[in-house]
Amino acid sequence: MESRDSFPEDLTKALVASYGRHSRTCNLGNEIIPSRDAIAAIVEDLLELLFPGFHRRQNLNSGNIRYHVGDLLDDLRVRLAEQISRVGQPGRTPSESKDRSMEQALGLLERLPALREVLEADVLAAYEGDPAAHSCQEVVFCYPGLHAVAVYRLAHELLLLGVPVIPRMMTELAHGQTGIDLHPGARIGPGFFIDHGTGVVVGGTCVIGNRVKLYQGVTLGALSFPRDSNGNIIRGRKRHPTLEDDVVVYANATILGGETVVGHHSVIGSSVWLTQSVAPHSMVMMDKPSLRIRGASKGEFDNFSGFYQI
């Protein structure tokens, strides 16, 4: 039996040896990569600019808002550019890379006013679509769907600016917080409402129109992955469905395939599995399941513990 004193050294050798054998899961060179903690802090500050008064700083008013926003914008520009520079700018000199990273960071910040307009439509869609919402402020403060959508919209703009990796880091942060998986590559129109939200998946090549509503557990996914002659996945093709304007998709429905189009003003019912296009104004529902209800005689279930317990 090995002595306790030799254990740490032997384990260290074994673990270090595994790094050489499995280099894909290591970053042992001089390459600096983005910081998850820094990206999380940047996302929080961006949300503060999009929804002032709902995040860290709550004592804002007309007298101090301009100074607060100006300071935060200046600070974010530097911090975001630093993280963007860490994902690399192929074919550019260090000086060019720094300049380009600063341009991309500024590009995102310049889009914030337009993003606020889109997000207001998202907030209104939630308020008008959910009778449990007492105010738009409650939607901003409490609704996980809005949080996931807001982070997605920031990440999508960064992706359009040509920034790799970081947009996915941002949406995965929101995914971990809300259980809602929105790929930054998806194209989603204004007035988007995810009700309840847990388990929603929207793939990277999805196209979603205006005023679309999804319920919990909805998957907008790929039907299959085409492969080349060597068995490698062919990337870059549209793999996920298109939902036109004013579509509603109820809980746990699954819609798959890059050629699948759900026409405008259609309703997809709960638990539907859909792999073909449907015309506008369609209603797609599962056949009504049959229920078996049996009366119980007195005392029959006195000691019955149920099918499961929580």
Secondary structure, DSSP 8 states (H G I E B T S, - for coil): ---TTTHHHHHHHHHHHHHHH-GGG---SS-----HHHHHHHHHHHHHHHSTTSSS-----TTTHHHHHHHHHHHHHHHHHHHHHHT--TT--HHHHHHHHHHHHHHHHHTHHHHHHHHHHHHHHHHHH-TT---HHHHHHH-HHHHHHHHHHHHHHHHHTT--SHHHHHHHHHHHHHS-EE-TT-EE-SS-EESS-TT-EE-TT-EE-TT-EE-TT-EEE-S---B-TTS-B--SS--S-EE-TT-EE-TT-EEE-TT-EE-TT-EE-TT-EE-S-B-TT-EE-------------TTTTTT---S---
